Amino acid sequence: ASFTISLRPVDNVTVTIKLRPGVSPSCQIRVKSITRSELRIKPGENLTFTFTCSTPEKYFIMEIQKNIDCVSGLCPFGDVHLYPPGLPRLNRTFIWDVKASTKAGLELKFSTPWLRQIEPGETCPDFVSYNINSCIDTAKVNIGTFCRNGSVSRVKLLGGVVMSLHLPWDSPLTTSGFNIANRASIKRLCIIESILKGESSITLMSPNYPLGFPEDELMTWQFVIPSNMRASVFFHNYSLSNCERKEERVEYYIPGSLSNPEVFKLSDSQPANIAGSFNLSLQGCDQDAQNPGILRLLFQVVVQHPQVDENVTHLVDLSKEWNMTVTIHFEGWPSRIPLMSEPMCLICKDPRTCDRVLTLTSGAVYKISFLCKDLSRLRITAEKGISCVDFRWCQRKIYSLSVPKAIIQLPIRLHKFIWKLLAPDLINTEIMSPSLKLQQHVPEQRCNTSYSYSIVSATPEPELNVGVFCPGGSIKKIQMRNNITIALKTFGKGFLNESNHQDLKMSFVPHIKDECTFTVSPDPKAKVYLQTPNWPYGLPPYVSISWYVIVPNKQVARLGFSRDRMGIACETGRAYVNIKEETLGAEETVRREDELLPEPRNMYHNFWVNVSNCKPVDKMQLTLQFWVTFADKQTDLGVILAVVAGAGVLAAIGLTVCCVKKKKKKSQNPMVGVYNANVNTQAPGKQGLFTKGRKNNESHVYAVIDDAMVYGHLLKESNGSVTPEVDVYRPFDGPIGSLPPSPPPFSFRKDVKCSSNTEEPPPLTDIDHDTYTFAHQKSRQSEDNGDSSEKNNGDRSMSLLENKEQDGLVG
């Protein structure tokens, strides 16, 4: 197809067709018999041409430039047409270069649907874009690039203008969409008018953005807004130049304001909740010639309906709080940045100071309001610090870890409340939940409450994540070393009702041995699941954790582990699991990482479970979970019958001894002293155990029998002595108290050496010094599960009298 372009001299239009940048010249323009890659048609020329290919739009672009001189002659004001007609379908740019005096102003008025400013590099959805440049003498300033469908209705400029319209080759657009009018001087670089009819959000930029705004220039944005709407301004990106004189600033002219113009720095929080129309001006300064810097601004204007109860204020009294901050923010803050197109919720601390995020500090009273249609999109995050500098002052003080009512009463959902507990060296922290008690969130026993606590202990190395806990469990208190962070996180709307029952408290306590100690006080017939901290990533090396489990009265506990081994191998030291009941003479069960964990067992008294880690080999982590169930104690009929039968046997033996004593002659072999079980043999000197003095009771009376009837089986060991076992863990034999069982004295911890001193129990002293001592063999009594590795705390060289006294105290 051939094309003919005829240009009249009076139109002052030039048409240029040229190759697109970076395209090979495989398609040419043929004029008569001559082919070329570029064609230029000047005013007054008439030219016919064809293309040598069927798809010229892939290879060529076209520029149509019209020069308008408003300085020496009359300006052709009015609608701007796309001239000339009959152009080939190529990507084309219409350029209107208007020269005008700086004493006059030009106005570009756009027809609906108006324009929307875009950032450099951004493209328009329909690929139709406008670019506006202001020309003052020889200087050119890029006012901005705009797409169709926006709110910018007019642009007024000082001096000349270069207006460009970019159209794709397949665009059906036949009109320019704007007209040019002559106006009086505006005494500033430009004025951009934006009409906002309903709820909307627009983004605007300073001229030359992201390059610098011209030195010592002034420009204005005019916003036309219905009086029943509210507008708020937000500066999202700005930079300042280096000023020698004056100061860069923005000025607001707000109808009805008593302080027009209102002046703000670019770093200030900008006005919000503005009723109706207003103007915003940007003023530059005289810049440093050596280091001018850059003044630029990108900002957003949000127009909203006023809140239904916009005059309602909420009192937030933080005057009695200390070291606390309360931040009201949009959902997802601070990790998520909301899109500018999203509906905006604003928090106002006074009628004109509003923002998407508002932070309140303790020690003051605030009156806040909200400019938001849907308050469910807002959240509250608060943080409070509690520290102990002098233990003498804070050792008896109990701190409440509950959310203040000033926060709960707000119509905003609490997202998180964080307590940071700071303790000095050798001082530890104790967390208590006296009435509700805490439940550890584990797969077998998940939390289903409206809130939970995440507890993290800051160890010298990585943080120790103690776990997630919720109210309504069995953990009465948790003691931890070093600094601690407790984060209360809510789920859903139920926290408002459950917040009245918060009972979490904390105090500072003296130094504890373990990294963390739990006190577990279950309800009768409860089933409790407990697991090591830092789940599922494993305990840090050389960390020791203890649980003290309180067995309810008339209950028996059953303790079991969720798997049969620890599942690690140690690179340095040893890992141990210790189990010990809190009763005199109780056996202590110890397992290393290379041994099977104990089978489920019954525990009749309060007991300790201690887990001590080594340094595991690479990619192995110590994670343990155990459970505790409870049942009523039951008296076994077989045990009762055995006790009755045993009493009968003892009576028969006593009768036999008496008979033999009467018949025995003095000439028989030397006699052996035998302990008489029918008299009280409790250790002398124990208050409350004897009702008579030694001379008034029969504790020194011994029956004598024939040596053939002596309990010879007690002397089976060679030489009447017992050889102690070598390299075997020595069980706990110290006093029983509220502390956990001591981990084995091996070098399973860092920089810890074995001690050769073994603490012996103090001997029981008889004031008459006439104890009868027998060599004897210690009988083994295993647990109800038949565990053969448990060891009795009794000394094998102890006197029989002392041994019986121990048994009497235990029983």
C-alpha positions in Angstrom: 0.0 0.0 0.0 1.2 3.5 -0.7 0.8 6.5 1.6 0.6 10.2 0.6 1.3 13.0 3.2 0.5 16.5 2.2 1.6 19.3 4.6 0.4 22.9 4.4 3.0 25.6 5.1 0.7 27.4 7.5 0.5 24.4 9.8 4.3 24.4 10.5 4.3 20.6 10.8 7.2 18.3 10.1 6.8 14.5 9.8 9.8 12.1 10.3 9.8 8.4 9.7 12.8 6.5 10.9 14.0 3.0 12.0 13.3 1.9 15.5 16.5 1.9 17.6 18.3 -1.5 17.5 16.3 -2.9 14.6 18.1 -4.2 11.4 17.2 -2.3 8.2 15.6 -5.3 6.5 12.6 -3.1 5.6 13.0 0.1 3.6 11.0 3.2 2.5 10.6 3.5 -1.3 10.0 6.9 -2.8 9.5 6.5 -6.5 12.4 4.2 -7.4 14.7 5.1 -4.5 14.7 3.2 -1.2 15.9 4.7 2.1 15.7 4.0 5.8 14.5 7.5 6.9 12.1 9.9 5.5 11.5 13.6 6.4 8.6 15.6 5.1 8.7 19.4 5.7 5.9 22.0 5.8 4.5 22.6 2.3 5.7 19.3 0.9 3.5 16.5 -0.7 5.0 13.0 -0.8 3.9 9.5 -1.8 5.8 6.5 -0.5 5.6 2.7 0.2 7.3 0.2 2.4 9.3 -2.8 1.1 7.8 -5.1 3.8 4.2 -6.0 4.9 4.8 -5.2 8.6 6.5 -1.8 8.7 5.3 -1.2 12.3 7.9 -3.7 13.5 10.7 -1.6 12.0 9.7 2.1 11.9 8.5 4.8 14.2 7.1 8.2 13.3 7.4 11.7 14.9 4.9 14.5 14.0 6.1 17.9 15.4 4.2 21.1 15.3 5.9 24.4 16.2 3.7 27.2 17.7 5.1 30.7 18.2 3.2 32.6 20.8 5.9 35.3 21.2 5.8 37.0 17.8 2.3 36.2 16.8 -1.2 35.0 17.8 -1.4 31.6 19.4 -3.9 29.1 17.9 -5.6 28.3 21.2 -8.4 25.8 21.6 -8.6 22.1 20.9 -5.5 20.4 19.6 -6.0 18.1 16.7 -4.0 15.1 15.5 -2.7 16.4 12.1 -2.1 15.4 9.4 -4.7 12.7 8.6 -4.0 9.5 6.7 -0.7 8.6 8.4 0.6 5.0 8.2 -0.1 2.7 11.2 3.2 3.1 13.0 4.2 3.8 16.6 4.0 7.6 16.6 4.7 10.6 18.8 2.9 13.9 18.4 5.0 16.8 19.6 3.6 20.4 20.2 6.5 22.8 20.8 4.9 26.1 22.1 7.1 29.1 22.6 5.8 31.7 25.0 7.0 34.7 27.1 7.8 34.1 30.8 5.4 37.1 31.5 2.5 34.9 30.3 1.2 31.6 31.3 0.0 28.6 29.3 -2.7 26.2 30.4 -3.1 22.6 29.3 -6.7 21.5 30.0 -7.4 17.8 29.6 -10.7 16.2 28.8 -12.1 13.4 30.9 -11.0 10.8 32.0 -8.1 13.1 32.9 -4.5 12.0 33.6 -2.6 10.0 36.2 1.1 10.7 36.8 3.5 7.7 36.7 7.1 7.2 37.8 9.9 7.2 35.3 10.2 3.7 33.6 6.6 2.8 34.3 4.3 2.1 31.3 0.7 2.8 30.9 -1.8 -0.1 30.5 -2.9 1.0 27.0 0.6 2.3 26.1 -0.9 5.8 25.5 1.2 8.4 27.5 1.6 12.2 27.8 4.9 13.9 28.6 5.0 17.6 29.6 8.1 19.8 29.7 8.3 23.4 30.7 10.7 25.7 28.7 12.0 28.8 30.4 14.5 30.5 28.0 16.9 27.6 27.2 16.2 25.5 30.3 13.8 22.6 30.0 12.1 21.0 33.1 10.3 17.7 32.9 7.0 18.3 34.7 6.1 14.6 34.4 4.8 11.6 32.5 1.1 10.8 32.6 -1.3 8.0 31.6 -5.0 8.4 30.9 -7.7 7.7 33.5 -6.7 9.8 36.5 -7.4 12.9 38.4 -5.0 15.5 36.9 -7.3 17.9 35.0 -5.1 20.9 34.3 -1.5 21.9 34.1 -0.5 25.6 34.1 3.0 26.5 33.1 5.2 29.6 33.1 6.7 30.3 29.6 6.8 27.8 26.8 5.9 24.1 26.8 6.8 21.0 24.9 3.8 18.6 25.0 4.2 15.0 23.7 1.6 12.3 23.0 2.8 8.7 22.5 0.5 6.4 20.6 1.0 2.7 19.7 0.6 1.7 16.1 -2.8 0.0 16.7 -4.3 2.8 18.9 -7.8 3.9 17.8 -7.3 7.3 19.4 -8.2 10.2 16.9 -8.1 13.2 19.3 -5.4 14.6 21.4 -7.5 14.8 24.5 -6.4 18.4 25.6 -6.6 22.0 24.6 -4.3 25.0 25.1 -5.3 28.3 26.6 -3.5 31.6 27.4 -3.4 32.7 31.0 -1.8 35.5 33.0 1.6 34.8 34.6 1.4 32.3 37.4 4.7 33.5 39.0 5.9 29.9 39.6 7.2 27.0 37.7 3.8 25.2 37.3 0.5 24.5 38.9 -1.0 21.0 38.7 -4.7 20.7 39.4 -6.2 17.4 40.5 -9.9 16.7 41.0 -10.8 13.9 43.5 -14.6 13.2 43.6 -14.8 10.1 45.7 -12.6 7.8 47.8 -9.3 7.6 46.0 -5.6 7.7 46.2 -3.1 9.5 43.9 0.6 9.6 43.7 2.4 12.7 42.5 6.1 13.7 42.0 8.1 16.9 41.9 9.3 18.0 38.4 12.4 16.2 37.1 11.8 13.3 39.5 13.9 11.4 40.4 16.4 14.1 39.5 16.5 17.4 41.3 13.9 20.1 41.5 15.2 23.4 39.9 17.1 25.7 42.3 15.1 28.3 44.2 11.8 27.4 42.3 8.3 27.2 43.5 5.4 25.0 42.3 1.9 24.2 43.5 -0.5 21.3 43.5 -4.2 22.2 43.7 -6.6 19.5 45.1 -10.3 19.9 44.4 -12.1 17.7 46.9 -15.8 17.7 48.0 -16.3 19.3 51.4 -17.8 16.1 52.9 -14.6 14.1 52.2 -11.3 14.0 54.1 -7.8 14.2 52.6 -4.5 13.1 54.1 -0.9 13.7 52.7 1.9 11.2 53.0 5.5 11.8 51.9 7.0 8.4 50.8 10.3 9.4 49.2 12.2 12.7 49.4 15.7 14.2 49.5 17.0 17.6 50.4 19.6 19.8 48.6 22.4 21.7 50.4 21.0 25.2 50.9 23.1 28.4 51.1 20.1 30.7 51.6 16.5 30.1 52.4 15.1 26.7 53.5 13.4 24.0 51.5 9.8 23.5 52.7 6.2 22.7 51.9 3.3 25.1 52.5 -0.4 24.2 52.8 -3.2 26.6 52.1 -6.3 25.1 53.7 -9.6 27.0 53.5 -10.9 27.9 57.0 -7.5 27.5 58.6 -6.5 30.3 61.0 -2.8 29.9 60.2 -2.6 30.0 56.4 -0.2 29.1 55.0 0.8 26.3 57.2 4.5 25.6 56.8 6.1 22.1 57.2 9.5 20.6 56.7 9.7 17.7 54.4 10.7 15.5 57.3 7.6 16.5 59.3 4.5 14.4 59.6 2.2 16.0 57.0 -1.4 17.2 57.6 -4.2 14.6 57.5 -7.9 14.6 57.9 -8.3 17.8 55.8 -11.9 18.6 55.1 -12.4 19.6 51.4 -10.0 21.3 48.9 -6.5 22.6 49.7 -3.3 23.6 48.0 0.2 22.2 48.5 3.4 24.2 47.4 7.0 23.1 47.2 9.7 25.7 47.7 13.3 25.2 46.8 16.4 27.2 48.0 19.6 28.7 46.8 21.9 25.7 46.6 25.6 25.4 47.3 27.4 25.8 44.0 30.1 23.2 44.9 27.8 20.6 46.4 24.2 21.4 45.4 22.5 18.1 46.3 19.0 17.1 45.1 15.6 18.2 46.2 13.0 15.7 45.1 9.6 14.5 46.4 7.2 11.7 45.8 4.0 11.8 47.8 0.5 10.4 48.1 -2.9 12.0 48.7 -5.6 9.8 50.2 -9.2 10.9 50.1 -11.7 9.0 52.3 -15.2 9.3 53.7 -15.0 10.5 57.3 -15.4 7.8 59.9 -18.9 7.4 61.2 -17.9 8.5 64.6 -15.0 10.8 63.5 -15.6 13.0 66.6 -15.2 10.1 69.0 -11.9 10.1 70.7 -10.4 7.2 72.8 -8.5 7.9 75.9 -5.2 6.0 76.3 -3.8 6.5 79.8 -0.2 5.5 80.0 0.7 7.9 82.7 1.3 5.2 85.3 3.2 2.9 83.0 6.9 3.0 82.6 9.4 1.8 80.0 6.6 0.8 77.6 5.6 1.7 74.0 2.3 1.0 72.2 2.3 1.0 68.4 -1.0 1.0 66.5 -0.4 -0.1 62.9 -1.8 -1.7 59.8 -1.9 -5.5 59.5 1.4 -7.0 58.5 3.5 -4.1 59.8 6.5 -3.7 59.6 7.5 -6.5 57.2 4.7 -5.7 54.7 4.4 -2.4 53.0 0.8 -1.8 51.9 0.2 -0.9 48.3 -0.7 2.8 47.6 -3.9 1.6 46.0 -5.1 -0.1 49.2 -7.7 1.6 51.3 -6.0 3.4 54.1 -6.6 3.3 57.8 -5.3 6.3 59.7 -4.7 6.8 63.4 -4.9 10.4 64.6 -3.4 11.7 67.9 -5.0 15.0 67.1 -7.5 16.1 64.4 -4.8 17.0 61.9 -1.9 14.6 62.8 -2.7 11.2 61.4 -0.6 8.4 60.0 -0.8 4.7 59.1 1.5 3.9 62.2 1.3 5.7 65.5 3.5 5.0 68.5 2.6 6.0 72.0 5.1 6.1 74.9 4.5 5.6 78.6 4.2 8.4 81.0 1.5 10.4 79.1 -2.2 10.5 78.4 -3.4 10.4 74.7 -6.6 11.1 73.0 -6.7 9.3 69.7 -9.2 8.8 66.9 -9.4 6.7 63.7 -10.0 7.7 60.1 -10.8 4.2 58.9 -13.9 2.4 57.6 -12.8 -1.0 58.8 -11.0 -1.0 62.1 -10.4 -4.8 61.8 -7.5 -4.0 59.5 -5.6 -2.3 62.4 -3.4 -4.0 65.1 -1.7 -3.1 68.3 1.9 -4.2 69.2 3.2 -3.2 72.6 6.5 -3.6 74.4 7.5 -3.3 78.0 10.9 -3.6 79.7 11.4 -4.9 83.3 14.9 -4.9 84.8 16.6 -5.6 88.1 19.6 -3.5 88.9 19.9 -4.1 92.6 18.8 -7.5 93.8 18.2 -6.2 97.3 15.5 -4.0 96.0 13.8 -6.3 93.6 14.2 -9.7 95.2 10.8 -9.7 96.9 8.9 -7.8 94.3 6.4 -9.6 92.1 5.7 -8.1 88.7 2.4 -8.6 86.8 2.8 -9.7 83.2 -0.7 -8.7 82.1 -1.9 -6.4 79.3 -3.0 -3.0 80.7 -6.6 -2.2 80.5 -5.8 1.0 78.6 -4.8 -1.2 75.6 -7.6 -3.8 75.9 -10.4 -1.2 75.9 -9.4 0.2 72.5 -11.5 -1.1 69.5 -8.3 -2.5 67.9 -7.2 -6.1 68.1 -4.0 -6.7 70.2 -1.5 -8.5 67.9 1.4 -8.9 70.3 2.6 -7.7 73.8 6.3 -8.2 74.4 7.9 -8.2 77.9 11.7 -7.9 77.9 13.1 -9.1 81.3 16.6 -8.0 82.0 18.5 -9.6 84.9 22.1 -8.9 86.0 24.7 -11.6 86.4 23.9 -14.3 89.0 20.3 -13.2 89.1 17.7 -15.3 87.4 14.0 -14.9 86.4 11.0 -16.9 87.6 7.8 -16.9 85.6 4.7 -18.0 87.5 1.1 -18.8 86.7 -0.4 -19.6 90.1 -4.0 -20.3 89.1 -4.3 -20.9 85.4 -0.9 -22.6 85.0 0.7 -23.1 81.6 0.4 -25.8 79.0 3.3 -26.4 76.6 2.2 -26.4 73.0 3.2 -29.8 71.6 1.9 -31.9 68.7 0.0 -34.2 71.0 -1.4 -31.4 73.1 -2.0 -28.3 71.1 -3.1 -24.9 72.5 -6.6 -23.9 71.5 -6.9 -20.7 73.5 -7.3 -17.1 72.2 -3.7 -16.3 73.1 -0.3 -17.9 73.8 3.1 -17.0 75.2 6.3 -17.5 73.3 9.3 -17.6 75.8 12.9 -17.1 74.6 15.9 -17.1 76.9 19.0 -15.2 75.7 22.0 -17.5 76.4 25.6 -16.4 75.8 25.5 -18.0 72.4 22.3 -18.5 70.3 18.9 -17.8 71.8 17.2 -20.7 73.6 13.6 -20.9 72.5 11.9 -22.3 75.6 8.7 -22.9 73.8 5.1 -21.8 73.2 2.7 -21.9 76.1 -0.9 -21.2 76.8 -3.1 -20.9 79.9 -4.9 -23.9 81.3 -2.1 -26.5 81.8 0.1 -28.0 84.5 3.3 -25.8 84.5 3.2 -23.7 87.6 6.5 -21.8 87.2 9.5 -21.6 85.0 13.0 -20.5 86.2 15.5 -19.3 83.6 18.9 -17.8 83.5 19.9 -14.6 81.7 17.6 -12.2 79.9 14.2 -13.4 78.7 11.7 -12.2 76.2 8.0 -13.2 76.6 5.7 -12.4 73.7 1.9 -12.7 74.2 0.3 -13.3 70.8 -3.5 -13.3 70.3 -5.6 -15.3 67.9 -9.1 -14.1 66.9 -11.3 -11.9 69.0 -11.6 -14.1 72.1 -8.8 -12.4 73.9 -11.1 -9.6 74.9 -13.1 -11.9 77.1 -10.2 -14.0 78.4 -8.0 -11.0 79.2 -9.7 -10.5 82.5 -8.3 -13.7 83.8 -4.6 -13.1 83.1 -2.4 -14.3 86.0 1.1 -14.5 84.6 3.7 -13.0 87.0 7.4 -12.8 87.3 10.1 -12.2 89.9 13.9 -12.1 90.2 15.4 -15.0 92.1 18.9 -16.1 93.1 21.2 -18.0 90.6 20.0 -21.5 89.5 22.2 -24.3 88.3 20.3 -25.3 85.2 19.6 -23.2 82.1 15.9 -23.7 82.7 13.8 -25.4 85.4 10.1 -26.2 85.2 7.8 -26.9 88.1 4.9 -29.0 87.0 1.8 -29.4 89.3 -0.8 -31.3 87.3 -4.4 -31.8 88.2 -5.4 -35.3 89.3 -5.9 -37.7 86.4 -4.3 -35.3 84.0 -2.1 -36.3 81.2 0.9 -34.0 80.6 3.2 -33.9 77.6 6.5 -32.1 78.1 9.4 -31.5 75.6 12.9 -30.0 75.7 13.3 -26.4 74.7 14.4 -25.3 71.2 12.1 -27.9 69.6 12.6 -29.2 66.9 16.1 -27.7 66.5 17.6 -29.4 69.6 19.1 -28.2 72.9 22.3 -26.2 72.5 25.5 -28.0 73.6 26.2 -28.4 77.3 22.8 -27.1 78.4 21.0 -28.7 81.3 17.2 -28.6 81.7 15.1 -29.9 84.7 11.5 -30.6 85.4 10.2 -31.0 89.0 6.9 -32.9 88.9 4.5 -32.7 91.9 2.5 -35.9 92.3 -0.9 -35.1 93.8 -1.9 -36.7 97.1 -3.3 -40.2 96.9 -2.1 -40.4 93.3 0.6 -42.4 91.6 2.3 -41.0 88.5 3.5 -43.0 85.5 6.4 -41.5 83.6 7.3 -42.5 80.0 9.4 -41.3 77.1 8.0 -40.9 73.6 10.9 -42.9 72.1 13.4 -45.4 73.3 16.7 -43.5 72.7 18.0 -40.0 72.8 18.9 -40.2 69.1 22.3 -38.5 69.3 26.0 -39.3 69.4 28.4 -37.1 71.4 31.5 -35.5 70.0 32.5 -34.1 73.3 31.3 -35.1 76.8 28.2 -37.2 77.5 24.5 -36.6 77.4 22.4 -37.8 80.4 18.8 -38.3 81.5 18.4 -38.4 85.3 15.3 -39.5 87.1 14.9 -39.4 90.9 12.0 -39.4 93.3 12.1 -36.8 96.1 12.1 -39.2 99.1 14.8 -40.5 101.5 16.8 -43.4 100.1 15.2 -43.2 96.7 17.0 -44.8 93.8 18.3 -42.6 90.9 18.0 -43.7 87.3 20.7 -42.5 84.9 20.9 -43.1 81.2 23.6 -42.0 78.8 23.1 -41.1 75.1 24.3 -44.6 74.1 21.8 -46.4 76.3 18.1 -47.2 76.1 15.8 -44.7 77.9 13.9 -46.1 80.8 10.7 -48.0 80.2 7.5 -46.4 81.6 7.5 -46.5 85.4 5.4 -45.6 88.4 6.4 -42.7 90.6 4.9 -42.5 94.1 6.5 -39.3 95.2 7.4 -35.9 93.7 10.2 -36.5 91.3 12.9 -34.8 89.1 13.7 -35.3 85.4 16.9 -33.8 84.2 18.2 -33.7 80.7 21.9 -32.7 80.2 23.3 -32.3 76.7 26.8 -32.9 75.4 28.2 -31.5 72.2 26.6 -33.7 69.6 28.3 -34.7 66.3 27.3 -32.6 63.2 23.7 -32.6 62.1 22.5 -34.4 65.3 20.3 -32.6 67.8 19.0 -33.6 71.2 15.2 -33.4 71.3 13.3 -35.4 74.0 9.6 -35.6 74.8 8.1 -37.4 77.8 4.6 -37.8 79.3 3.2 -38.2 82.8 -0.2 -39.7 83.6 -1.8 -40.1 87.0 -4.1 -42.6 88.7 -5.5 -43.2 92.2 -3.3 -45.2 94.5 -4.7 -48.7 95.1 -3.9 -51.1 98.0 -2.9 -54.5 96.5 -4.7 -57.4 98.3 -1.6 -59.6 97.7 0.6 -57.2 99.5 -1.8 -57.2 102.5 -1.8 -61.0 102.6 2.0 -61.0 102.3 2.4 -58.6 105.2 0.0 -60.7 107.4 1.9 -63.9 106.5 5.2 -62.2 107.2 4.0 -61.2 110.6 3.0 -64.8 111.4 6.4 -66.1 110.3 8.2 -63.6 112.5 6.1 -64.6 115.5 6.9 -68.2 114.9 10.6 -67.4 114.7 10.4 -65.4 117.9 8.8 -68.4 119.7 11.5 -70.8 118.4 14.2 -68.5 119.6 12.8 -68.4 123.1 12.6 -72.2 123.2 16.1 -72.7 122.0 17.4 -70.2 124.5 16.1 -72.2 127.5 17.6 -75.5 126.3 21.0 -74.3 125.2 24.0 -75.3 127.4 26.8 -73.1 128.3 29.5 -75.5 127.0 28.5 -75.1 123.4 30.5 -73.2 120.7 30.9 -69.4 121.0 27.7 -67.5 120.4 27.0 -64.9 117.8 25.0 -61.8 118.4 21.8 -61.6 116.4 19.6 -58.6 115.9 16.2 -58.9 117.6 13.5 -57.6 115.3 10.9 -57.5 118.0 12.2 -54.4 119.7 12.6 -50.8 118.7 15.9 -50.3 116.9 15.5 -46.7 115.7 18.8 -44.7 115.8 19.3 -43.2 119.3 19.3 -39.5 119.4 16.5 -39.1 116.8 14.0 -36.8 118.5 10.5 -38.2 118.5 11.4 -41.8 117.6 11.9 -43.1 121.1 9.4 -42.8 123.9 11.7 -44.3 126.6 15.3 -43.9 127.5 17.8 -46.7 126.5 17.9 -48.1 130.0 14.1 -48.3 130.2 13.6 -50.2 126.9 14.8 -53.5 125.5 16.9 -52.2 122.5 20.1 -53.7 124.1 18.6 -57.2 124.7 19.7 -59.8 122.2 18.7 -63.5 121.9 21.3 -66.1 121.5 20.9 -69.2 119.4 23.0 -72.1 118.2 25.6 -71.2 115.5 23.9 -73.8 113.3 21.0 -71.4 113.1 23.1 -68.3 112.4 22.2 -66.5 109.1 25.3 -67.8 107.4 24.1 -66.8 104.0 25.0 -63.2 104.9 28.7 -64.2 104.8 28.8 -65.5 101.3 31.2 -62.7 100.2 34.9 -63.6 100.5 36.6 -62.4 103.6 33.3 -60.8 104.8 33.8 -57.7 102.6 32.3 -56.3 99.4 34.4 -54.9 96.6 32.9 -51.7 95.2 32.2 -51.4 91.5 34.7 -49.4 89.5 33.8 -46.6 86.9 30.2 -46.7 87.8 28.0 -43.6 88.3 27.6 -42.9 92.0 24.0 -42.1 92.8 22.8 -39.0 94.5 23.1 -39.6 98.3 22.9 -36.0 99.6 20.0 -34.4 101.5 16.7 -34.3 99.6 15.4 -30.8 98.9 13.8 -28.7 96.2 16.8 -28.8 93.9 17.0 -31.2 90.9 19.3 -34.2 91.0 22.9 -33.4 90.2 24.0 -34.4 86.8 26.8 -37.1 86.8 30.2 -35.7 87.6 31.7 -36.6 84.2 33.2 -34.1 81.8 30.0 -33.8 79.7 30.1 -30.0 80.2 32.6 -27.6 78.7 35.7 -27.0 80.8 34.5 -29.2 83.7 36.9 -31.7 85.3 35.9 -34.8 87.2 36.2 -34.4 91.0 37.7 -37.3 93.0 36.0 -36.3 96.2 32.9 -38.3 96.9 30.7 -37.0 99.7 29.9 -39.7 102.2 26.7 -39.6 104.3 27.3 -38.8 108.0 27.2 -42.0 110.1 24.4 -42.6 112.6 25.9 -42.3 116.1 24.8 -44.6 119.0 25.5 -42.9 122.3 26.3 -46.2 124.0 28.7 -47.4 121.3 27.6 -51.0 121.5 26.3 -51.6 117.9 26.6 -55.1 116.6 28.0 -55.2 113.0 27.6 -58.0 110.5 29.1 -58.6 107.1 26.2 -59.0 104.8 25.2 -59.2 101.1 23.0 -56.4 99.8 19.8 -57.7 98.2 18.6 -56.1 94.9 15.1 -54.8 94.6 14.1 -53.7 91.2 11.3 -51.4 90.1 8.0 -52.6 89.1 9.3 -52.7 85.5 12.4 -54.7 86.4 15.0 -52.1 85.5 18.3 -53.6 86.4 20.5 -50.6 86.1 19.1 -48.6 89.1 21.3 -48.6 92.2 20.3 -48.2 95.9 21.9 -45.4 97.7 22.9 -47.5 100.7 26.5 -48.0 101.6 27.6 -51.7 101.4 29.8 -51.4 104.5 27.0 -49.9 106.6 26.1 -51.6 109.9 23.1 -53.8 109.9 21.6 -51.6 112.6 22.1 -48.5 110.4 20.6 -50.3 107.5 17.5 -51.3 109.4 17.2 -47.8 110.7 17.3 -46.5 107.1 14.6 -49.0 106.1 12.5 -48.0 109.0 12.7 -44.3 108.1 11.8 -45.0 104.5 8.9 -47.2 105.4 
